[in-house]
Structures are given as structure tokens and as C-alpha cells.
Amino acid sequence: MEEQENNMNNKLTYEELHRQLMYNPWNGLFYRKIKSNRNVRIGDIAGYTNPDGYVYISINGEYYLAHRLAWFYVKGYWPENIIDHKYRTPSNNKWNNLRHVSQSCNIRNSKKSTRNTSGVVGVCFHKSKQKWQADIKLVSKRKYLGMYFNFIDAVKARWEAEKKYEFPNCCTISTAYVYLKKENLI
């Protein structure tokens, strides 16, 4: 998706973006400044939210991701890498929620899976072995961190791996850190 978006970026100029839209960095919304068709009024909120929660905005018949438009609107240039939503809500395009990161950093800031039952990313119970397994995803593959009888030991292994691989520089919310802090273990 990012590659396609980068190709489309060249079609839209900074001047054209500012002519058509106004971005409010405090609420993350774009507002129409011109009447582009009969269904659009000046002052309307621009864009729609797709099923994954990302906001898309149509300008001159092309669709752009709102978080990338926000970057271009404020900075004056298209981002080379990914614009990450720090707090993991893709529809929240407030300026303080956006940051320019590498692909590996963006992966590290992924939210907890809905299938996660332990409450800690990278820690799960292995039923057949009756142990807690810890792992960590690095760019394109998972790194096995071990099996533990004790849940806390698995969480500690995950937290140590996050520190080793510099996850705290990318993750705004580490579930391993939050758990260990809550239990007064760090």
C-alpha cells in the first residue's frame, strides 16, 4: 500500500493540497475549502474511513491516506518512509499522534492481536507443553525467546528482548512493560 501511495504522491502539489483542504492538527481532520462536486460543501470534513480504520481523502479523483496528507500539509514534503500512528488508532490523524518511522519501527508498534489471551504481546500459553512461550517479531520473522513455567518469566523475557532490539524507541505502549510495572516487578 505504501508503494502505491508514494507513486500517487507525485501527482499532488503542496499548493493544490492547501487550495483544496485545511488540516486541523489539533483534531486531525481535514476540511474542504472548495466545492469539488455537487455533494461537497465548503467546510465539510473530507474523507472516509475504510474497514481497517484508515482515513482516505479524494483529491482530483485520486485517493490519499489522510495521515500522509497531514505530513505533507505540515512539513511541505512527502514522507520517505511510513507515517506511524503512535497510539495505534489509524483514524486518529492528530499531529501529535503521527511520526515518521522505518518499516521495522512501525512493525514494532503493532497493536496486540484480538486473539491474544495473555494480555502481553509475544507471550502465549503453549497447551501441549503446558508452558508459557515468549517470542518477538523482528522485521519479517519471529525470534523464539523460550518456554517458561511461570508467566512472569515469559513476560520478563519478552521485555528484555524488547530492550535488546530497541523496541522502546518505537513502541509507545509495551504490554510487557505495562504488566511488569503494574506488578511492581520493574
N, CA, C and O of each residue as an XYZ file, in Angstrom:
744
protein
N       0.817     -1.202      0.000
C       0.000      0.000      0.000
C       0.852      1.253      0.000
O       0.561      2.208     -0.721
N       1.908      1.253      0.811
C       2.767      2.427      0.896
C       3.392      2.744     -0.461
O       3.497      3.915     -0.825
N       3.810      1.721     -1.220
C       4.438      1.962     -2.511
C       3.454      2.626     -3.459
O       3.803      3.589     -4.142
N       2.224      2.119     -3.508
C       1.212      2.732     -4.358
C       0.979      4.173     -3.936
O       0.873      5.068     -4.775
N       0.900      4.388     -2.643
C       0.659      5.728     -2.132
C       1.795      6.661     -2.529
O       1.549      7.810     -2.897
N       3.039      6.182     -2.460
C       4.173      7.015     -2.837
C       4.114      7.402     -4.304
O       4.475      8.523     -4.659
N       3.662      6.486     -5.169
C       3.551      6.805     -6.588
C       2.506      7.882     -6.829
O       2.698      8.753     -7.677
N       1.408      7.830     -6.097
C       0.357      8.829     -6.257
C       0.782     10.182     -5.706
O       0.306     11.219     -6.170
N       1.673     10.178     -4.720
C       2.064     11.419     -4.079
C       2.565     12.453     -5.074
O       2.312     13.645     -4.903
N       3.269     12.017     -6.107
C       3.855     12.945     -7.059
C       2.808     13.737     -7.829
O       3.125     14.786     -8.390
N       1.581     13.265     -7.866
C       0.527     13.944     -8.613
C      -0.020     15.164     -7.886
O      -0.564     16.067     -8.521
N       0.114     15.204     -6.582
C      -0.467     16.283     -5.789
C       0.627     17.231     -5.319
O       1.616     16.810     -4.720
N       0.436     18.514     -5.598
C       1.408     19.508     -5.142
C       0.967     20.082     -3.800
O      -0.199     19.998     -3.412
N       1.926     20.659     -3.117
C       1.674     21.317     -1.831
C       0.635     22.434     -2.007
O      -0.273     22.583     -1.189
N       0.781     23.204     -3.071
C      -0.145     24.315     -3.336
C      -1.567     23.815     -3.577
O      -2.530     24.392     -3.070
N      -1.692     22.742     -4.352
C      -3.019     22.186     -4.640
C      -3.665     21.625     -3.379
O      -4.865     21.797     -3.165
N      -2.882     20.963     -2.553
C      -3.403     20.445     -1.290
C      -3.954     21.585     -0.439
O      -5.067     21.491      0.079
N      -3.184     22.658     -0.293
C      -3.620     23.801      0.516
C      -4.787     24.551     -0.126
O      -5.585     25.166      0.581
N      -4.895     24.508     -1.437
C      -6.020     25.160     -2.122
C      -7.324     24.417     -1.834
O      -8.380     25.036     -1.696
N      -7.246     23.089     -1.744
C      -8.461     22.292     -1.597
C      -8.839     21.964     -0.157
O     -10.022     21.839      0.161
N      -7.842     21.823      0.714
C      -8.123     21.350      2.071
C      -7.464     22.214      3.133
O      -6.451     22.871      2.894
N      -8.071     22.191      4.317
C      -7.478     22.799      5.505
C      -7.347     21.682      6.531
O      -8.313     20.971      6.807
N      -6.142     21.525      7.102
C      -5.878     20.488      8.092
C      -5.837     21.122      9.470
O      -5.155     22.124      9.684
N      -6.576     20.530     10.407
C      -6.544     20.978     11.795
C      -5.691     19.976     12.574
O      -6.137     18.855     12.818
N      -4.465     20.360     12.971
C      -3.584     19.415     13.661
C      -4.071     19.019     15.051
O      -3.629     18.003     15.587
N      -4.971     19.800     15.642
C      -5.464     19.519     17.000
C      -6.500     18.414     17.018
O      -6.564     17.637     17.970
N      -7.328     18.336     15.956
C      -8.318     17.255     15.923
C      -8.030     16.225     14.826
O      -8.696     15.192     14.761
N      -7.051     16.497     13.969
C      -6.632     15.550     12.948
C      -7.536     15.471     11.736
O      -7.393     14.563     10.917
N      -8.459     16.402     11.607
C      -9.412     16.366     10.498
C      -9.009     17.328      9.386
O      -8.371     18.354      9.623
N      -9.403     16.965      8.164
C      -9.252     17.833      7.005
C     -10.626     18.381      6.651
O     -11.629     17.675      6.756
N     -10.669     19.636      6.234
C     -11.916     20.291      5.852
C     -11.799     20.791      4.419
O     -10.749     21.275      3.996
N     -12.894     20.665      3.682
C     -12.931     21.115      2.291
C     -12.947     22.642      2.229
O     -13.695     23.299      2.953
N     -12.109     23.189      1.353
C     -12.066     24.636      1.143
C     -12.746     25.037     -0.157
O     -13.047     26.211     -0.374
N     -12.988     24.051     -1.025
C     -13.665     24.329     -2.289
C     -14.766     23.295     -2.504
O     -14.741     22.207     -1.929
N     -15.708     23.654     -3.324
C     -16.806     22.752     -3.678
C     -16.347     21.953     -4.890
O     -16.357     22.462     -6.011
N     -15.944     20.696     -4.669
C     -15.379     19.888     -5.750
C     -16.441     19.137     -6.561
O     -16.195     18.753     -7.705
N     -17.609     18.931     -5.973
C     -18.730     18.344     -6.712
C     -20.031     18.732     -6.004
O     -20.002     19.415     -4.980
N     -21.152     18.305     -6.539
C     -22.448     18.750     -6.000
C     -22.749     18.207     -4.608
O     -23.600     18.753     -3.906
N     -22.061     17.137     -4.196
C     -22.291     16.557     -2.873
C     -21.373     17.126     -1.794
O     -21.521     16.795     -0.617
N     -20.440     17.966     -2.181
C     -19.451     18.511     -1.248
C     -19.721     19.988     -1.019
O     -19.921     20.759     -1.958
N     -19.722     20.362      0.263
C     -19.870     21.780      0.616
C     -18.576     22.272      1.248
O     -17.833     21.493      1.844
N     -18.316     23.543      1.118
C     -17.166     24.153      1.775
C     -17.351     23.981      3.282
O     -18.424     24.254      3.820
N     -16.301     23.529      3.952
C     -16.354     23.289      5.393
C     -16.648     21.850      5.769
O     -16.510     21.481      6.936
N     -17.053     21.021      4.801
C     -17.296     19.600      5.080
C     -16.002     18.916      5.513
O     -14.914     19.269      5.060
N     -16.143     17.933      6.397
C     -14.996     17.093      6.749
C     -14.703     16.209      5.547
O     -15.606     15.586      4.989
N     -13.444     16.159      5.153
C     -13.036     15.388      3.980
C     -12.702     13.956      4.375
O     -12.188     13.696      5.464
N     -13.004     13.034      3.466
C     -12.549     11.664      3.622
C     -13.574     10.678      4.124
O     -14.678     11.036      4.534
N     -13.171      9.418      4.076
C     -13.972      8.321      4.611
C     -13.022      7.363      5.313
O     -11.827      7.327      5.019
N     -13.559      6.599      6.231
C     -12.757      5.635      6.982
C     -12.998      4.243      6.412
O     -14.139      3.793      6.307
N     -11.905      3.560      6.042
C     -12.054      2.216      5.480
C     -12.240      1.197      6.610
O     -12.110      1.560      7.779
N     -12.540     -0.067      6.292
C     -12.783     -1.070      7.346
C     -11.613     -1.279      8.310
O     -11.820     -1.721      9.441
N     -10.390     -0.969      7.879
C      -9.225     -1.106      8.761
C      -9.013      0.117      9.643
O      -8.109      0.135     10.478
N      -9.843      1.138      9.460
C      -9.757      2.327     10.302
C      -8.947      3.470      9.727
O      -8.825      4.512     10.371
N      -8.387      3.312      8.531
C      -7.598      4.380      7.914
C      -8.505      5.345      7.167
O      -9.485      4.935      6.544
N      -8.174      6.627      7.232
C      -8.959      7.655      6.554
C      -8.348      7.916      5.182
O      -7.146      8.150      5.059
N      -9.187      7.871      4.158
C      -8.787      8.191      2.790
C      -9.501      9.459      2.355
O     -10.664      9.679      2.694
N      -8.794     10.289      1.603
C      -9.354     11.545      1.109
C      -9.143     11.604     -0.397
O      -8.050     11.335     -0.895
N     -10.205     11.960     -1.115
C     -10.136     12.090     -2.564
C      -9.800     13.535     -2.936
O     -10.441     14.481     -2.478
N      -8.780     13.676     -3.779
C      -8.405     14.982     -4.321
C      -8.175     14.791     -5.811
O      -7.322     14.003     -6.220
N      -8.931     15.505     -6.610
C      -8.825     15.431     -8.072
C      -8.926     13.996     -8.585
O      -8.214     13.611     -9.512
N      -9.807     13.212     -7.981
C     -10.054     11.849     -8.433
C      -9.073     10.803     -7.932
O      -9.211      9.627     -8.268
N      -8.092     11.195     -7.142
C      -7.119     10.256     -6.567
C      -7.350     10.167     -5.065
O      -7.710     11.155     -4.426
N      -7.140      8.975     -4.504
C      -7.311      8.783     -3.061
C      -5.956      8.772     -2.359
O      -4.998      8.149     -2.817
N      -5.910      9.485     -1.230
C      -4.691      9.613     -0.434
C      -5.001      9.253      1.016
O      -6.093      9.522      1.516
N      -4.027      8.645      1.677
C      -4.161      8.378      3.110
C      -4.034      9.696      3.865
O      -3.105     10.469      3.635
N      -4.977      9.941      4.768
C      -5.021     11.221      5.482
C      -3.773     11.468      6.317
O      -3.322     12.610      6.415
N      -3.205     10.431      6.919
C      -2.018     10.656      7.750
C      -0.818     11.082      6.910
O       0.023     11.846      7.383
N      -0.726     10.600      5.669
C       0.351     11.045      4.778
C       0.080     12.459      4.280
O       1.006     13.256      4.127
N      -1.185     12.767      4.028
C      -1.535     14.140      3.649
C      -1.217     15.114      4.774
O      -0.739     16.221      4.524
N      -1.479     14.707      6.010
C      -1.194     15.572      7.160
C       0.295     15.897      7.209
O       0.684     17.042      7.443
N       1.117     14.886      6.986
C       2.567     15.109      6.992
C       2.954     16.106      5.897
O       3.688     17.062      6.146
N       2.457     15.872      4.700
C       2.749     16.747      3.560
C       2.236     18.163      3.824
O       2.915     19.141      3.511
N       1.052     18.269      4.394
C       0.432     19.569      4.674
C       1.288     20.385      5.646
O       1.507     21.577      5.431
N       1.769     19.747      6.706
C       2.527     20.450      7.750
C       3.991     20.635      7.362
O       4.541     21.725      7.515
N       4.619     19.581      6.865
C       6.061     19.615      6.598
C       6.420     20.179      5.221
O       7.510     20.719      5.033
N       5.498     20.053      4.261
C       5.772     20.573      2.928
C       6.469     19.592      2.000
O       6.840     19.955      0.884
N       6.650     18.367      2.439
C       7.241     17.336      1.590
C       6.612     15.990      1.943
O       6.147     15.770      3.061
N       6.613     15.100      0.953
C       6.064     13.767      1.168
C       7.019     12.951      2.025
O       8.233     13.042      1.842
N       6.506     12.165      2.947
C       7.378     11.326      3.777
C       8.024     10.225      2.942
O       7.393      9.639      2.062
N       9.291      9.958      3.235
C      10.004      8.891      2.522
C       9.626      7.521      3.064
O       9.565      6.548      2.311
N       9.376      7.442      4.353
C       9.047      6.170      4.991
C       7.578      6.150      5.389
O       6.730      6.750      4.727
N       7.300      5.468      6.456
C       5.932      5.277      6.929
C       5.575      6.350      7.941
O       6.411      6.767      8.743
N       4.333      6.792      7.898
C       3.807      7.661      8.946
C       3.051      6.743      9.897
O       2.038      6.143      9.538
N       3.564      6.653     11.102
C       3.030      5.757     12.123
C       2.052      6.503     13.017
O       2.265      7.668     13.352
N       0.994      5.830     13.394
C       0.062      6.343     14.404
C       0.582      5.856     15.752
O       0.420      4.685     16.096
N       1.199      6.742     16.508
C       1.859      6.375     17.767
C       0.949      5.594     18.702
O       1.371      4.614     19.315
N      -0.307      6.031     18.809
C      -1.211      5.416     19.780
C      -2.111      4.364     19.151
O      -3.134      3.981     19.718
N      -1.713      3.900     17.965
C      -2.290      2.726     17.308
C      -3.744      2.853     16.879
O      -4.420      1.842     16.690
N      -4.227      4.051     16.724
C      -5.584      4.254     16.226
C      -5.465      4.902     14.851
O      -5.204      6.102     14.762
N      -5.653      4.129     13.769
C      -5.379      4.661     12.432
C      -6.281      5.807     11.982
O      -5.932      6.529     11.047
N      -7.421      5.986     12.621
C      -8.286      7.111     12.247
C      -7.917      8.394     12.995
O      -8.444      9.462     12.683
N      -7.015      8.298     13.980
C      -6.589      9.466     14.754
C      -5.412     10.121     14.044
O      -4.270      9.690     14.199
N      -5.691     11.160     13.270
C      -4.657     11.839     12.500
C      -4.248     13.172     13.112
O      -3.808     14.079     12.406
N      -4.396     13.287     14.439
C      -3.894     14.469     15.141
C      -2.378     14.509     14.969
O      -1.718     13.470     14.958
N      -1.842     15.707     14.837
C      -0.415     15.847     14.576
C       0.439     15.176     15.654
O       1.466     14.574     15.339
N       0.027     15.273     16.919
C       0.838     14.684     17.994
C       0.766     13.157     18.020
O       1.458     12.526     18.818
N      -0.054     12.557     17.167
C      -0.162     11.103     17.076
C       0.615     10.543     15.884
O       0.688      9.326     15.708
N       1.191     11.418     15.073
C       1.869     10.976     13.854
C       3.375     11.124     13.982
O       3.875     12.087     14.564
N       4.090     10.147     13.427
C       5.551     10.243     13.388
C       6.082      9.481     12.179
O       5.475      8.513     11.721
N       7.210      9.930     11.678
C       7.866      9.360     10.507
C       8.815      8.265     10.984
O       9.765      8.555     11.710
N       8.578      7.013     10.589
C       9.380      5.886     11.079
C       9.728      4.923      9.947
O       9.156      4.981      8.858
N      10.671      4.046     10.232
C      11.022      2.977      9.294
C       9.963      1.869      9.374
O       9.152      1.836     10.299
N       9.987      0.972      8.399
C       9.065     -0.170      8.385
C       9.263     -1.033      9.628
O       8.288     -1.483     10.230
N      10.531     -1.270     10.021
C      10.783     -2.129     11.184
C      10.257     -1.490     12.461
O       9.747     -2.188     13.337
N      10.375     -0.182     12.574
C       9.850      0.512     13.755
C       8.320      0.447     13.765
O       7.710      0.272     14.820
N       7.720      0.587     12.614
C       6.263      0.534     12.522
C       5.745     -0.841     12.947
O       4.728     -0.937     13.635
N       6.440     -1.901     12.539
C       6.043     -3.258     12.924
C       6.121     -3.422     14.437
O       5.269     -4.073     15.041
N       7.138     -2.834     15.043
C       7.317     -2.948     16.492
C       6.194     -2.267     17.264
O       5.937     -2.606     18.419
N       5.537     -1.322     16.639
C       4.456     -0.599     17.314
C       3.085     -1.193     16.979
O       2.064     -0.524     17.134
N       3.063     -2.439     16.523
C       1.791     -3.097     16.206
C       0.981     -3.330     17.473
O       1.528     -3.555     18.553
N      -0.326     -3.270     17.315
C      -1.168     -3.485     18.493
C      -1.331     -4.978     18.783
O      -1.059     -5.833     17.941
N      -1.773     -5.248     19.979
C      -1.990     -6.621     20.431
C      -3.090     -7.262     19.587
O      -4.117     -6.641     19.312
N      -2.866     -8.496     19.185
C      -3.843     -9.237     18.397
C      -5.119     -9.463     19.212
O      -5.069     -9.607     20.434
N      -6.234     -9.491     18.538
C      -7.503     -9.773     19.220
C      -7.537    -11.213     19.727
O      -8.336    -11.540     20.604
N      -6.675    -12.076     19.183
C      -6.598    -13.474     19.632
C      -5.705    -13.634     20.855
O      -5.670    -14.710     21.453
N      -4.984    -12.585     21.237
C      -4.081    -12.660     22.385
C      -4.895    -12.808     23.660
O      -5.763    -11.984     23.949
N      -4.613    -13.864     24.424
C      -5.342    -14.099     25.677
C      -4.489    -13.828     26.906
O      -5.014    -13.766     28.018
N      -3.176    -13.664     26.724
C      -2.301    -13.426     27.881
C      -2.305    -11.965     28.304
O      -2.005    -11.646     29.455
N      -2.643    -11.080     27.378
C      -2.588     -9.652     27.672
C      -1.246     -9.027     27.353
O      -1.094     -7.809     27.441
N      -0.269     -9.842     26.984
C       1.071     -9.344     26.661
C       1.438     -9.799     25.247
O       1.402    -10.991     24.940
N       1.789     -8.840     24.396
C       2.208     -9.164     23.036
C       3.440    -10.061     23.092
O       4.380     -9.787     23.838
N       3.433    -11.137     22.300
C       4.582    -12.036     22.224
C       4.649    -13.077     23.325
O       5.654    -13.776     23.450
N       3.600    -13.195     24.125
C       3.561    -14.207     25.190
C       2.254    -14.980     25.052
O       1.172    -14.395     25.029
N       2.370    -16.307     24.959
C       1.167    -17.134     24.852
C       1.383    -18.450     25.595
O       2.513    -18.861     25.856
N       0.275    -19.091     25.926
C       0.353    -20.369     26.631
C       0.367    -21.490     25.612
O      -0.521    -21.576     24.763
N       1.366    -22.345     25.692
C       1.514    -23.486     24.795
C       0.840    -24.680     25.468
O       1.409    -25.277     26.382
N      -0.362    -25.030     25.026
C      -1.168    -26.055     25.700
C      -0.495    -27.420     25.755
O      -0.501    -28.074     26.798
N       0.079    -27.848     24.653
C       0.653    -29.201     24.633
C       1.869    -29.332     25.556
O       2.139    -30.417     26.072
N       2.591    -28.252     25.761
C       3.772    -28.303     26.647
C       3.472    -27.770     28.040
O       4.296    -27.876     28.949
N       2.282    -27.197     28.198
C       1.874    -26.627     29.490
C       2.896    -25.608     30.010
O       3.245    -25.591     31.190
N       3.362    -24.759     29.082
C       4.318    -23.706     29.425
C       3.953    -22.426     28.678
O       3.213    -22.435     27.694
N       4.500    -21.337     29.186
C       4.340    -20.038     28.537
C       5.472    -19.846     27.535
O       6.643    -20.043     27.858
N       5.109    -19.462     26.329
C       6.104    -19.232     25.280
C       6.247    -17.734     25.049
O       5.258    -17.001     25.018
N       7.494    -17.285     24.887
C       7.756    -15.882     24.573
C       8.463    -15.805     23.225
O       9.350    -16.607     22.930
N       8.061    -14.832     22.409
C       8.756    -14.577     21.152
C       8.649    -13.096     20.820
O       7.934    -12.343     21.480
N       9.369    -12.702     19.793
C       9.369    -11.299     19.387
C       9.495    -11.249     17.873
O      10.260    -12.017     17.289
N       8.752    -10.351     17.229
C       8.795    -10.246     15.774
C       9.830     -9.199     15.383
O       9.767     -8.044     15.803
N      10.780     -9.636     14.569
C      11.837     -8.752     14.078
C      11.728     -8.659     12.563
O      11.946     -9.652     11.868
N      11.403     -7.511     12.054
C      11.193     -7.224     10.640
C      10.269     -8.263     10.020
O       9.053     -8.075     10.048
N      10.793     -9.352      9.461
C       9.906    -10.287      8.762
C       9.819    -11.667      9.405
O       9.159    -12.550      8.859
N      10.467    -11.876     10.547
C      10.380    -13.205     11.165
C      10.318    -13.103     12.684
O      10.723    -12.109     13.285
N       9.797    -14.164     13.274
C       9.693    -14.233     14.733
C      10.952    -14.854     15.316
O      11.514    -15.799     14.764
N      11.382    -14.302     16.444
C      12.526    -14.856     17.176
C      11.985    -15.514     18.436
O      11.339    -14.872     19.264
N      12.258    -16.790     18.560
C      11.826    -17.579     19.713
C      12.654    -17.173     20.927
O      13.881    -17.107     20.848
N      11.990    -16.900     22.051
C      12.679    -16.465     23.268
C      12.679    -17.523     24.364
O      13.380    -17.373     25.365
N      11.916    -18.571     24.192
C      11.933    -19.647     25.174
C      10.566    -20.028     25.709
O       9.559    -19.369     25.447
N      10.566    -21.127     26.479
C       9.361    -21.637     27.149
C       9.579    -21.506     28.649
O      10.675    -21.749     29.153
N       8.524    -21.120     29.352
C       8.642    -20.839     30.785
C       7.457    -21.440     31.532
O       6.322    -21.406     31.055
N       7.739    -21.993     32.716
C       6.662    -22.494     33.565
C       5.851    -21.330     34.124
O       4.645    -21.442     34.340
N       6.524    -20.231     34.349
C       5.933    -19.076     35.013
C       5.632    -17.973     33.996
O       6.497    -17.602     33.202
N       4.416    -17.457     34.023
C       4.009    -16.378     33.125
C       4.920    -15.160     33.271
O       5.323    -14.562     32.273
N       5.242    -14.796     34.495
C       6.072    -13.607     34.745
C       7.442    -13.757     34.092
O       7.973    -12.786     33.553
N       8.019    -14.948     34.131
C       9.323    -15.167     33.493
C       9.232    -14.976     31.976
O      10.153    -14.437     31.362
N       8.139    -15.413     31.381
C       7.941    -15.227     29.940
C       7.805    -13.744     29.609
O       8.356    -13.271     28.615
N       7.073    -13.017     30.443
C       6.904    -11.571     30.230
C       8.246    -10.859     30.385
O       8.571     -9.965     29.603
N       9.023    -11.252     31.388
C      10.353    -10.650     31.583
C      11.250    -10.916     30.366
O      11.984    -10.030     29.928
N      11.189    -12.126     29.829
C      11.988    -12.459     28.641
C      11.581    -11.570     27.468
O      12.427    -11.081     26.720
N      10.288    -11.372     27.323
C       9.793    -10.508     26.251
C      10.294     -9.075     26.451
O      10.766     -8.452     25.500
N      10.197     -8.547     27.676
C      10.628     -7.178     27.959
C      12.131     -7.018     27.713
O      12.560     -6.011     27.149
N      12.923     -7.992     28.128
C      14.377     -7.928     27.899
C      14.687     -7.928     26.401
O      15.581     -7.210     25.953
N      13.959     -8.722     25.636
C      14.157     -8.749     24.178
C      13.743     -7.416     23.558
O      14.408     -6.926     22.645
N      12.651     -6.827     24.043
C      12.229     -5.520     23.532
C      13.330     -4.489     23.748
O      13.613     -3.682     22.862
N      13.949     -4.517     24.921
C      15.039     -3.569     25.199
C      16.252     -3.866     24.310
O      16.864     -2.949     23.761
N      16.590     -5.133     24.175
C      17.745     -5.524     23.358
C      17.586     -5.060     21.915
O      18.538     -4.573     21.305
N      16.385     -5.212     21.372
C      16.138     -4.852     19.978
C      15.563     -3.443     19.826
O      14.998     -3.105     18.786
N      15.709     -2.641     20.849
C      15.355     -1.214     20.842
C      13.883     -0.946     20.557
O      13.549      0.045     19.908
N      13.023     -1.796     21.023
C      11.592     -1.566     20.867
C      11.121     -0.307     21.592
O      10.255      0.394     21.068
N      11.657      0.012     22.785
C      11.167      1.223     23.456
C      11.313      2.496     22.617
O      10.588      3.465     22.842
N      12.244      2.506     21.652
C      12.380      3.664     20.771
C      11.231      3.752     19.776
O      10.961      4.821     19.230
N      10.557      2.639     19.542
C       9.477      2.597     18.557
C       8.100      2.436     19.187
O       7.134      3.056     18.743
N       8.012      1.614     20.208
C       6.720      1.322     20.826
C       6.345      2.415     21.810
O       7.144      2.799     22.664
N       5.159      2.896     21.686
C       4.678      3.873     22.653
C       4.047      3.177     23.844
O       3.978      3.740     24.937
N       3.583      1.942     23.632
C       2.933      1.196     24.702
C       3.412     -0.252     24.640
O       2.968     -1.009     23.777
N       4.302     -0.644     25.533
C       4.748     -2.034     25.601
C       3.870     -2.754     26.608
O       3.830     -2.380     27.781
N       3.169     -3.782     26.158
C       2.305     -4.526     27.076
C       3.132     -5.277     28.111
O       2.679     -5.474     29.239
N       4.344     -5.701     27.741
C       5.228     -6.373     28.710
C       5.641     -5.388     29.799
O       5.590     -5.710     30.986
N       6.045     -4.198     29.395
C       6.450     -3.171     30.364
C       5.284     -2.799     31.280
O       5.447     -2.716     32.497
N       4.118     -2.578     30.693
C       2.936     -2.189     31.477
C       2.615     -3.262     32.514
O       2.333     -2.938     33.668
N       2.654     -4.530     32.120
C       2.356     -5.617     33.053
C       3.380     -5.661     34.186
O       3.007     -5.719     35.358
N       4.657     -5.632     33.846
C       5.710     -5.714     34.871
C       5.677     -4.511     35.809
O       5.924     -4.651     37.007
N       5.378     -3.351     35.280
C       5.278     -2.139     36.105
C       4.082     -2.252     37.054
O       4.186     -1.915     38.234
N       2.957     -2.723     36.537
C       1.745     -2.880     37.353
C       1.975     -3.853     38.509
O       1.439     -3.670     39.602
N       2.769     -4.878     38.257
C       3.060     -5.887     39.278
C       4.264     -5.503     40.148
O       4.714     -6.295     40.976
N       4.777     -4.288     39.954
C       5.957     -3.786     40.692
C       7.172     -4.698     40.530
O       7.913     -4.936     41.483
N       7.366     -5.200     39.319
C       8.496     -6.087     39.042
C       9.639     -5.364     38.333
O      10.713     -5.933     38.135
N       9.407     -4.122     37.958
C      10.481     -3.275     37.398
C      10.334     -1.867     37.947
O      11.128     -0.988     37.612
